[in-house]
Amino acid sequence: MKARRFSREARTHLIVGAIVCVALPLASRVEGARTFAWTMFAASGEYRIEIVEIDDEGRARSMNPTALAEHAAPSAVRVLGGADHWRRGASVATLRTHLDDLAAYACDESHAATIEVTLRERAHDGAAERATTARRACRR
């Protein structure tokens, strides 16, 4: 029996498909961000967002994440609304990777010299907590 040979185009499609469907998701899971891995609804947990405004004199004041929701995009409103207390939701891996963007948005919406955003996560009630913080100097 004669072995079937793939055309150059078919081999290229096979290689690109393997990279997109297997290598990228696997690499992003190993790296930890899971940007290209399927995580939506794959896990749920609880999260809370703490935002601290720091003025020029170094005084800190808490900012409620719900206050940022007023001018935010609809997808951000769902995440920010009520996030000053523990909320249950789908995986917040995307939010974790965009904390610096949230800090920049908070800078635009405040008169602070510096903004510090902390995302607190736990897998389920009473589980160990994970905290990720982004700090950003605001341009005024």
N, C-alpha and C positions, 0 to 999 in steps of 0.2 A: 504494500500500500504506500502511496506517495504521501509524504508529509506536506501539510498545508502551510504555505508561507503567507504571512500577513503583509499587506502593502505598507509602504512607509507611512501613509496617512493613518491607517488603522493602528499601527504601532504608536504613533504620536498621540492619537486619541486615548489609547489604553494607558499610556504613561501619564498624560495630563489628568485623566480620570482618577487614577490611583493617587496622585498627589492631592487633588482637590477633595476626594471622598475619604481618603484614609490618612495620608501623611499630615495634612494640615490639622484636622481635628485631633489626631493623636498627639502631635507636637504641642498644641495649645493646652491639652489636658495635662501633659507632663510639665509644661512650663507653669501652669497654675491659673492663668487668666481665663482659660476656656473660651476664648473669643471665637474660635472656629469649631468648637465642640458643641454638640447639641446638649444644652442644659435647660432650656425653657421647659418648665413643669417637670423636669426630671427629678427635682428635689425642691422641697419647700422648707422654709424656716422662718425665723423671726428676725426682724431688723429694727434698728432705731438710729436716727441721725441726730448728732449733736453739732451745732454750729456756734462758734464763739467769735464775736467781733472784738478786736483789740484796737484801742485808740492810740493816738500818738504818744500819750503818757504811759502806755502799757496797761491801762485798765481794761479788764475783760468783762464782756457782757454777753449773755446768752441770746441767740437769735432763734426763734421758732421756725423750723423748716416749713411749716404751713404758710407762714408769711411770704416765703419765696414762691409759693405755688400760684399766687395771684397773677403774675405776669409770665409764668412759665408755659412751655408747650404742654399740650394735653397729656402726652406720655409721661412727662415729668410731674405733672399735677398728681397723677395716681401714686407716684413714689413718694413725693414730698408731703402730701396732705396727711396729717396725723402722725407723721414720722417722729414726733418728739417723744412718743412712747412706743413700746414694743408693738410691732405689727406683724402679722403673718403674711407671707407672700412667696412668690416663686423665687427661684435663685436670684440673688442680687449680684452675681459676678460682674455683670455689665456696669452696674452702679459703682462697684468697687474700683473698676478700671477707669472710671470717669470722675473720681472724687475731685481731682484738680480742676476739671471743668465746672463742677458744682461750686467749688471755692471761688473760681473766677466769676461765675454768675452772682454769687453772694456779694462779692466785691462791688459789682455793678449796681446792686440793689441796696447798698449800705454806704455809710460814710466812714467806714472803718479804715485803719491803716493796714491791718492784717486780718485775714480770715483763717480760721482753723475749722476744718470739717472732719468729724469722726463718724465712721460707719461702724456700728456695733452689730454683730450677727451671732445668732445661736441656732443650731440645727432644730431644736425643739425645746419645749419648756424645761428649764433647769439644766440644759446642756452647757458645756463650756463655751464661753464667749470668745469671739474673735473681734479684734478692733483694728481698723485701718484708718490712718489719719493723713490728711493733706493740709498743708499750710501754704498760704499764698499772700504775698505783699500786694496791696491794692494800689493802683495808680489813681491819683486824684488830680 
